[in-house]
Structures are given as structure tokens and as C-alpha cells.
Amino acid sequence: MEKSVFRNTRSVCPVCLKNIPAAMIRRDDGEILLEKTCPEHGFFSVPVWRGKTDIDEWLLGTEPLGENCGINCPSDCGICSEHETETCCALLEVTKRCNLRCRFCFAEGGSVEEDPSAIELKQAITDIIWQCGRPLIQFSGGEPTLRDDLPELIQFAKDAGCSYTQVNTNGIRLAEDPEYARQLSDAGLDIVFLQFDGTDDEIYRQLRGRDLLETKLKAISICSELKIGVTLVPTVVKGVNDGNLGELIRLACSLAPGVRGVHFQPVSYFGRYPGSPEADDRYTLDELISDISRQSGIPMASFMPSRCDHPLCGFHASFLIENDLSLKPLSSITHSARNRGCASGNREYIARHWMREKEENAPKDLSDEMDFDTFLYRLRHQSMTLTAMAFQDAMNLNIERLHMCSLHVYDNGKIKPFCAKYLTPVR
């Protein structure tokens, strides 16, 4: 099969993590491979695009960095002068403890490390706001709800000037302890980022080790009563839940306005994972779009590439929920502005679509879609946002993408791109 260089970049050796030249290689069937050679550990090739949609159209407006840029990335990484995007979301790990032992976990949750103190974390929050302005802060772990003082930390973040707060959680404590959930709400929690892999407990047994569907539905119900917006976050693994995407979207629509969106994360291999993947195990962003379209009937043109991060990092799409739970697109790649967006604009998009309004006064007549007030109400309360983030691991890391990252992690005083912070050598 014929191959040609699509664009040059840099990556890392997946064994030693040394920065090395790399190239995106286009095959004549439309598949794109990332290929690189380490002088010590040899040649590596991994699929990054399957040709399900036109990559040239998807990348329109994004210029390649070339193989001479980012030579020092991601060693000793922080947000440096070469980095192109400000912080949209800053992730703060508040614990390594966890009440699950998932097969896939970017943070390798479940260790017995002592938690940082509340004083240390408040200093970290202050540092984040000083370095990043007024970002969305995501409290993560491990499982952050294992901290009894999480409401205190959320309240501190809001009082210190943080724009929005989000908790990345498996939902177990929220379901089992409604009073704790109420404390989070009272403290100012805006968004629950809920691990939610599918509509069948077999999926949870394979990925999380136990039946969890009922627990997660209860967590959603409690958050809905408290008017906390919930975004469902499935880790999508080939052969496990990639055939469940349409059903998951339909369930999300049935749970609106409690559920505000679904944020898909195609599986990446860093932190804890079962073993090094074969090429066929890779699940690319365009495969995800294609599978969602096929299973849900949503036109592929409804999905727009990220304009804040690199286009290969993710997509977003907005919809109105119809009475039969089908989705009416409000976005289209053919009509989207292809100029680069900004972190603050992306943050406001997230807040607008993922937060829950406390007051829900409906117009008298919801049948007239031409009425502007009705449309605005439906946009706030009968809408659904589908987004995705395709994280990078040591095999498919592309420095070009890393330079545009707006999802950052606080790490001992530094602000780091997410995929640089959690980069893990292959086992």
C-alpha cells in the first residue's frame, strides 16, 4: 500500500520517553499513522486516524509545527513560551485514594499515599488562580469525594475567584450519601463529571470490576434534585462499549435536564492499563464520530473539531432534544468558523452547556419553536452537548497537539499539559 508523509512533527520514544522526530504518514486508504524511530529502542507505528472522515477538512486552519519545534517537550514540562493555548480547565488532584480499582486509570488511583492537607490544597488553588487567571478547576483524584473536606475546598475556590468548579467522580459516594452531595452543592459545585461507561452492567464489570449502573443512576437523580449539572464521561474501549454509544446517548437524553452532556474519552494507554495495545485496539477520534453517527443517526457533519485545543484532540456538538429523544443538530462543521478559539471562550461554552440553571420557569407554550423565549428555554433545559477528548499516550504522543493543550494539571507548583503530566512508558 502506498504511503506518503502527511506532516512532520515530534514525539517521544514510548520506552524511554526521549524526544524524537516523528511523522504523520498517510496511506492511500485514508488511514494516518504516527511513525517514529528511537536510536535505542527502534521503530514504532500507531494509527491516529482511520479515514472515516476527511482529515484535511478536519485540520483546516491548523498549521504543522514541523520536526524542529518542541525539541525540549515534554521533559520537565510546564506552560512555556512555546505553548500556544492558555488554561481552560485546571485539574487538581486532591487524593490518590479510590473506592474502585479500575482496569484503566490515568491517575493510577487506589494508592495508600497520604492525602495533601487542606492548607496545601488551598495554596495550590491560590497558585492556580494566580498562574491561570480564573479557570474552571476540576477536583480529581483518585476519587475526590473520599475527602470529607471537599466542600470546604470548593467553597475556598469559589471565594478565591475561580470561575467554575467541577468534580471528577465515579459517583459512589454521591449515591450513598445525599447529604454530602448537598454540602457540595451548597459550597458552589457547578458540574459533576461522572464516570459513566454505558447502559449495561456487563460494561462496568469489564472496566470497573463490579455492577455500578444503578449506583450511577441514583447519583444522577440526587444531583438533578440539587440542580447540579451532570456530564456523563464514558471511557470507550473497543469490544467493550463501542457498540453502546447510541444507547448511552439516548439514555442521557431521557435524563435531561439533569444530564447536560456526554463527554467521550477514547481509551488511552497511560497510568494503569491492562497491557500494551495492538494497532487494532486503537480507537481513533474519527472512528468515534463514525460510530456515534451510525448508532444514533446523527449526521457526521454535526461534529466540529476543537478550536481551543488541537483539532485531533476532540470535538463538540450541540443539539435540541426532540420529544422522541432524537437530537436536532445546532452545529455543523460546514458552517463553523475555523479560526482558533480561546481558552476563556471554551470555558464559557463548557459552563453554558454543562451547568444547570437553578431556576426553571418554562414558557406557557413549548410547542412554538419559532418563539425566541421558547427556543432559549429549550436551549437551556432541553438540549444535549456531545463532546470528546482523545488523550495521548507514549505511543501516539504528538508534540504539535501538546503545544495547543488547554487542559492543564497542577503539579507541585507547575501548570502542565494533561498528557505530559500523565505520560507513562509502555510496559
Salt bridges, closest charged atoms under 4 A:
ASP29 OD2 - ARG27 NH2 2.73
GLU31 OE1 - ARG27 NH2 3.18
GLU31 OE2 - ARG50 NH1 2.80
GLU35 OE2 - LYS3 NZ 3.18
GLU40 OE2 - HIS41 NE2 3.67
ASP56 OD2 - ARG26 NH1 3.17
GLU57 OE2 - ARG338 NH1 3.31
ASP76 OD1 - LYS414 NZ 2.87
GLU82 OE1 - HIS403 NE2 3.61
GLU93 OE1 - LYS96 NZ 3.32
GLU108 OE1 - ARG427 NH2 3.97
ASP115 OD2 - ARG97 NH2 2.64
ASP148 OD1 - ARG173 NH1 2.85
ASP149 OD1 - ARG147 NE 2.79
GLU152 OE2 - LYS122 NZ 2.60
ASP177 OD2 - ARG173 NH2 3.47
ASP190 OD2 - LYS158 NZ 3.10
ASP197 OD2 - ARG208 NE 2.62
GLU202 OE1 - ARG205 NH2 2.95
ASP211 OD1 - ARG205 NH1 2.56
GLU287 OE1 - ARG50 NE 3.11
GLU287 OE2 - LYS238 NZ 3.18
ASP291 OD1 - ARG294 NH2 2.96
GLU322 OE1 - ARG378 NH2 3.27
GLU357 OE2 - ARG380 NE 3.31
GLU360 OE2 - ARG356 NE 2.67
GLU360 OE2 - HIS381 ND1 3.88
GLU369 OE1 - LYS328 NZ 3.22
GLU369 OE2 - ARG378 NH1 3.06
ASP393 OD2 - ARG282 NH1 2.71
GLU400 OE2 - ARG7 NH2 3.27
GLU400 OE2 - HIS310 NE2 2.74
ASP411 OD2 - LYS416 NZ 2.83
ASP411 OD1 - LYS421 NZ 3.44
